[in-house]
Amino acid sequence: MVNHPTAGPRRIAMVEFGPSGGLFQFAFQLGEALARAGMTVELITGPAPELTSRQPGCRVRSILPTWHPTAGSDAPAWWRRARRGIRAGQYILAWIILVAYLVRARPDVVMWSAWRFPIDGWGVHLVRKALPKAVLALVAHEPRPVVEQPGHDGLYKTSGTIDRAFATAYADLDVAFVLGEAAKQILTETWPITAPVHVIPHGDERIFDTPIQGAESTGPVALSFGTITAYKGIDTLCEAWPMVRAEVPDASLVIAGALSQDIDESQLRQQVSKLTGVTLRIGYVPVADVSSIFAPARCVVLPYKRSSQSGVAHLAHTLRRPVVATRVGDIPAVVRDGISGLLIDPEDPQALAGALVRLLTNRELAQTMGEAGERDLTQAASWDDVATRLYAGLPVRGAG
């Protein structure tokens, strides 16, 4: 049960430019929890959102001319390059519409979950000027902007323009929330933020929770789920897989998710074609199909090279699946080594193979760890818990 607030901000506008995917799903579930706590929530997003709220007090408002994060990911490379200019125009228009709407609606709180481009920093500064009494908040899933396009070195965007724009936006914030202590340290060391920074849990993934059998009923199947992008270590997983098959000849691996622009599809398919027992399912997995993808899996594998947090780990635990993951960011605070999963160092295919073999050959261990992960979420990371902690961290500035 969520404690209903008696004072402080009550009308919250949550901004999520992409109307599907992990960030949208996070905002949606948090918005419904805040509405259960007695607040009025609008989740402002793009066209055809994948979820529509039935929770009184929570409304998904589709007014932004944006796009689904994975829309057109299967288009030819030349078209993806050409449409960047079109999407840049759409994004600028989305900010114009957003600011105009916020000025009319005058919410008590405006909350974002991700800033990707310089215009995001400039837009936040404009909102601060237009709504001087509103609380500006950020749930910083990733404290540093990540590389999403091919042709860039490193895992994070580095640009003087981005740095200046984001520095201005962080200086305008009244509060920031992060999903772990490691993310908090990165944020405070990277940006000139003077506002308080609070750690909140991620929350479970009950929107996917169609009942499925436990891990003990599965065969030796590993699942890599979520957007297929360079930082998630698919190359390490492909290098480890022959070692897994050498120990577990009937093991199988499913790689399912939309393709990021920094991955060459033909190269990936060629790499996977050389492996035995691997199924590659490229494409966004709708919410209704997620449980069926997880049902045959004995474990979920997250060989990330870097990450602040992973919603897939929470999803795996929601569905009672143990996780093999790397010790990066705040993942070790969610995947407890030896309890709800197994942790290894990043970019270590031999260690990755060993951890996978251990779970794929032991149903009872997989069951025990999967159930432990579910208990962790139930006891400390329900969405009502997240909403209570987030609300407690919101300052009061007055009506906009």
C-alpha positions in Angstrom: 0.0 0.0 0.0 1.3 3.4 -0.9 1.0 6.3 1.6 -1.0 9.1 0.1 0.7 12.4 0.2 -0.8 15.2 2.2 1.3 18.1 0.9 3.7 18.9 -1.9 3.5 18.5 -5.6 0.5 16.7 -6.9 0.4 17.2 -10.7 3.2 15.4 -12.5 4.1 15.5 -16.2 6.4 12.7 -17.2 8.1 13.1 -20.6 9.1 10.1 -22.6 9.8 10.9 -26.3 9.8 7.2 -27.4 6.3 5.6 -27.1 7.6 2.1 -26.6 10.6 0.2 -25.1 12.2 0.0 -21.7 12.3 3.7 -20.8 8.6 4.1 -21.8 7.7 1.0 -19.8 9.5 2.3 -16.8 7.8 5.6 -17.0 4.4 4.0 -17.5 4.7 1.7 -14.5 6.1 4.5 -12.3 3.3 6.8 -13.5 0.6 4.3 -12.5 2.2 3.8 -9.1 2.3 7.6 -8.5 -1.4 7.8 -9.5 -2.2 5.1 -7.0 -0.5 7.3 -4.4 -3.0 10.0 -5.1 -1.2 12.2 -7.7 -2.4 13.2 -11.1 0.0 12.0 -13.7 0.3 12.6 -17.5 2.8 10.6 -19.4 3.6 12.7 -22.5 4.8 10.7 -25.4 4.8 10.0 -29.1 2.3 8.3 -31.5 0.6 4.9 -30.9 2.0 4.2 -27.4 2.4 0.5 -26.6 0.6 0.8 -23.3 -2.5 2.7 -22.2 -3.3 3.3 -18.6 -6.5 2.2 -16.9 -5.3 3.5 -13.5 -7.5 6.5 -12.4 -5.3 9.6 -12.2 -2.8 8.4 -14.8 -3.1 9.3 -18.5 -0.9 8.5 -21.4 -1.0 11.6 -23.6 0.2 11.1 -27.2 1.0 14.5 -28.6 4.6 14.4 -29.7 5.6 13.8 -33.3 8.3 11.3 -32.4 8.7 7.7 -33.3 9.1 4.3 -31.8 12.8 3.6 -30.8 13.1 0.6 -33.1 10.9 1.9 -36.0 12.7 1.4 -39.3 15.6 -0.5 -37.8 15.4 -3.0 -40.7 15.6 -0.2 -43.3 18.7 0.0 -45.6 21.7 1.9 -44.2 21.4 4.6 -46.8 17.8 5.4 -45.8 18.7 5.4 -42.1 21.3 8.0 -42.8 19.0 10.1 -44.9 16.1 10.1 -42.4 18.3 11.5 -39.6 17.6 15.0 -40.9 13.9 14.3 -41.0 13.9 12.9 -37.4 16.0 15.9 -36.2 13.2 18.1 -37.5 10.6 16.0 -35.8 12.5 16.1 -32.5 12.7 19.9 -32.6 9.0 20.1 -33.3 8.3 17.7 -30.4 10.2 20.0 -28.1 8.2 23.0 -29.3 4.9 21.2 -28.8 6.1 19.9 -25.4 7.0 23.4 -24.1 3.8 24.9 -25.4 1.8 22.2 -23.7 3.6 22.5 -20.4 3.1 26.3 -20.3 -0.7 25.7 -20.7 -0.9 22.7 -18.3 1.4 24.2 -15.6 2.2 21.0 -13.8 3.8 21.0 -10.4 6.5 18.6 -11.6 8.1 17.9 -15.0 10.1 14.7 -15.1 12.4 13.3 -17.8 14.1 9.9 -18.1 16.8 10.5 -20.7 18.6 13.3 -22.5 20.2 12.3 -25.8 20.9 15.4 -27.8 22.0 19.0 -27.2 18.4 20.2 -27.8 17.3 18.3 -24.7 19.6 20.4 -22.6 18.4 23.6 -24.2 14.8 22.5 -24.0 15.1 21.8 -20.3 16.5 25.3 -19.8 13.6 26.8 -21.7 11.1 24.9 -19.5 12.9 26.3 -16.4 12.5 29.8 -17.8 8.8 29.3 -18.7 7.9 27.5 -15.5 10.1 29.0 -12.7 8.0 27.5 -9.9 7.7 23.9 -11.3 9.9 21.2 -9.9 12.2 19.9 -12.7 13.3 16.3 -12.2 15.3 13.6 -14.0 15.3 9.9 -13.5 18.8 9.4 -14.9 18.8 5.8 -16.3 22.2 6.5 -17.9 24.1 9.5 -16.4 26.2 9.8 -19.6 24.8 9.9 -23.1 25.5 6.7 -24.9 26.7 6.2 -28.5 23.7 5.0 -30.6 25.1 5.6 -34.2 27.8 3.7 -36.1 31.1 5.4 -36.8 31.8 6.6 -33.2 34.6 5.5 -31.0 33.9 4.5 -27.4 30.7 3.8 -25.6 29.7 7.4 -24.7 29.1 10.5 -26.7 31.8 13.1 -26.3 31.0 16.6 -27.7 31.6 20.1 -26.4 28.1 21.0 -27.6 26.4 18.2 -25.7 28.6 18.8 -22.6 27.6 22.5 -22.5 23.9 21.9 -23.1 23.6 19.1 -20.6 25.6 21.1 -18.0 23.0 23.8 -18.3 20.1 21.4 -17.9 21.7 19.7 -14.8 22.2 23.1 -13.2 18.5 23.8 -13.8 17.3 20.6 -12.1 15.6 20.6 -8.7 16.2 16.9 -8.1 17.7 13.9 -9.8 17.0 10.2 -9.2 19.3 7.3 -10.2 18.9 3.6 -10.0 22.0 2.8 -7.9 25.0 4.2 -6.0 27.4 3.7 -9.0 25.2 5.8 -11.2 24.9 8.4 -8.5 28.7 8.7 -8.3 29.1 9.0 -12.1 26.4 11.6 -12.3 27.8 13.8 -9.6 31.3 13.5 -11.0 30.3 14.2 -14.5 27.8 17.1 -14.3 27.7 20.4 -12.3 24.6 19.4 -10.4 23.8 21.1 -7.1 20.4 19.6 -6.6 19.9 16.5 -4.4 20.5 13.1 -6.1 18.4 10.2 -4.7 18.8 6.5 -5.3 15.5 4.6 -6.0 15.0 1.0 -7.0 14.1 0.1 -10.6 10.8 -1.7 -9.9 9.6 -5.1 -11.0 8.1 -5.8 -14.5 4.6 -6.9 -13.8 3.3 -5.7 -17.1 5.0 -8.8 -18.6 3.9 -11.2 -15.8 1.9 -13.7 -17.7 2.3 -16.9 -15.6 5.0 -19.2 -16.9 6.5 -22.3 -15.4 9.6 -22.0 -13.3 13.2 -22.5 -14.4 13.2 -26.1 -13.1 10.9 -27.1 -15.9 13.1 -25.8 -18.8 15.7 -27.4 -20.9 19.3 -26.0 -21.3 18.2 -22.8 -23.0 19.9 -19.4 -22.5 18.2 -16.1 -23.5 19.8 -12.8 -24.5 16.9 -10.3 -24.6 16.6 -6.6 -25.4 17.9 -4.2 -28.0 21.0 -5.7 -29.7 23.6 -3.1 -29.4 27.4 -3.0 -29.2 27.7 -2.3 -25.4 25.7 -5.3 -24.5 28.5 -7.7 -25.4 26.9 -9.9 -28.0 30.3 -10.4 -29.5 31.6 -11.8 -26.2 28.6 -14.1 -26.0 29.2 -15.4 -29.5 32.8 -16.1 -28.6 31.8 -17.9 -25.4 29.1 -20.0 -27.0 31.2 -22.8 -28.6 32.8 -23.4 -25.2 29.3 -23.8 -23.7 28.3 -26.3 -26.5 31.5 -28.3 -25.8 30.3 -28.9 -22.3 26.5 -29.0 -22.9 26.0 -30.4 -26.5 22.2 -29.9 -26.4 22.4 -26.3 -25.1 20.6 -23.6 -27.1 20.8 -19.8 -27.2 18.1 -17.4 -28.2 19.1 -13.8 -29.1 15.9 -11.7 -29.3 15.5 -8.0 -29.7 15.5 -5.1 -32.0 18.7 -4.2 -33.8 20.5 -1.0 -32.8 22.0 1.2 -35.5 25.5 0.5 -34.2 25.2 -3.2 -35.2 25.7 -4.4 -38.8 22.9 -6.9 -39.4 24.7 -8.8 -42.1 27.8 -9.2 -40.0 25.8 -10.3 -37.0 23.9 -12.9 -39.1 27.1 -14.2 -40.5 28.6 -14.5 -37.1 25.6 -16.3 -35.7 25.5 -18.7 -38.7 28.8 -20.1 -37.7 27.5 -21.1 -34.3 25.5 -24.2 -33.4 22.3 -24.1 -31.4 21.8 -20.3 -31.7 18.5 -18.7 -32.9 18.6 -15.1 -33.8 15.3 -13.2 -33.6 15.7 -9.7 -34.8 12.8 -7.3 -34.2 11.1 -5.5 -31.3 9.3 -8.0 -29.1 5.8 -6.7 -28.2 4.7 -6.7 -24.6 2.2 -9.5 -25.1 4.9 -11.8 -26.5 7.6 -11.3 -23.9 6.5 -14.0 -21.5 6.5 -16.6 -24.2 10.1 -15.7 -25.1 11.2 -16.2 -21.5 9.2 -19.3 -20.9 11.6 -21.8 -22.4 14.7 -20.2 -21.0 16.5 -21.6 -18.0 18.6 -18.4 -17.6 19.0 -14.9 -19.0 22.5 -13.7 -20.0 23.6 -10.0 -19.9 27.3 -9.8 -20.9 27.3 -6.0 -20.9 30.5 -4.1 -21.4 29.0 -1.2 -19.6 25.6 -0.3 -18.1 24.2 1.7 -15.3 21.4 -0.7 -14.8 19.3 -3.2 -16.7 15.6 -3.5 -16.9 16.1 -7.0 -18.4 17.6 -8.2 -15.1 14.4 -7.0 -13.3 12.3 -8.6 -16.0 14.1 -11.9 -15.6 13.7 -11.9 -11.8 10.0 -11.0 -12.2 9.6 -14.1 -14.3 11.7 -16.2 -11.9 14.7 -16.6 -14.1 18.3 -16.4 -12.8 20.7 -14.0 -14.6 24.3 -14.4 -15.7 25.6 -10.8 -15.9 28.8 -8.8 -15.8 30.0 -6.7 -12.9 29.3 -3.3 -14.4 27.4 -0.3 -13.0 24.7 -1.1 -10.5 23.9 -4.6 -11.9 25.6 -6.3 -8.9 23.1 -4.6 -6.6 20.3 -6.4 -8.4 21.9 -9.7 -9.5 23.3 -11.0 -6.3 26.2 -13.3 -7.1 25.5 -16.8 -6.0 22.0 -15.9 -4.8 19.8 -14.7 -7.7 22.4 -15.2 -10.5 26.1 -15.4 -11.4 28.4 -12.4 -12.0 31.5 -12.3 -14.1 33.9 -9.7 -15.4 33.0 -8.0 -18.7 34.6 -9.2 -22.0 35.7 -12.5 -20.5 34.2 -15.2 -22.7 35.7 -18.1 -20.8 34.1 -16.9 -17.5 30.9 -16.3 -19.3 30.9 -19.8 -20.7 31.6 -21.3 -17.3 28.7 -19.4 -15.6 26.3 -20.4 -18.4 27.3 -24.1 -18.1 26.8 -24.0 -14.4 23.1 -23.0 -14.8 22.3 -24.9 -17.9 23.4 -28.1 -16.2 21.6 -27.6 -12.9 17.8 -27.1 -13.0 17.6 -27.0 -9.2 20.1 -24.2 -8.9 18.4 -22.2 -11.7 15.1 -22.6 -9.9 16.5 -21.5 -6.5 18.2 -18.4 -7.9 15.2 -17.5 -10.0 12.9 -17.6 -7.0 15.4 -15.6 -5.0 15.4 -12.9 -7.6 11.6 -12.7 -7.5 11.6 -12.4 -3.7 14.1 -9.6 -3.9 11.8 -7.6 -6.2 8.7 -8.3 -4.1 10.3 -7.3 -0.9 12.2 -4.2 -1.9 11.4 -3.0 -5.4 7.7 -3.0 -6.1 6.5 0.0 -8.1 4.6 1.3 -5.1 7.9 1.3 -3.1 9.5 3.2 -6.0 6.8 5.8 -6.1 6.9 6.3 -2.4 10.6 6.9 -2.4 10.5 9.1 -5.4 7.7 11.3 -4.0 9.6 11.7 -0.8 12.5 13.1 -2.7 10.5 15.7 -4.6 11.1 19.3 -3.3 8.3 21.8 -3.1 8.6 25.0 -5.2 5.0 26.0 -5.5 2.5 25.9 -8.2 3.7 26.6 -11.8 
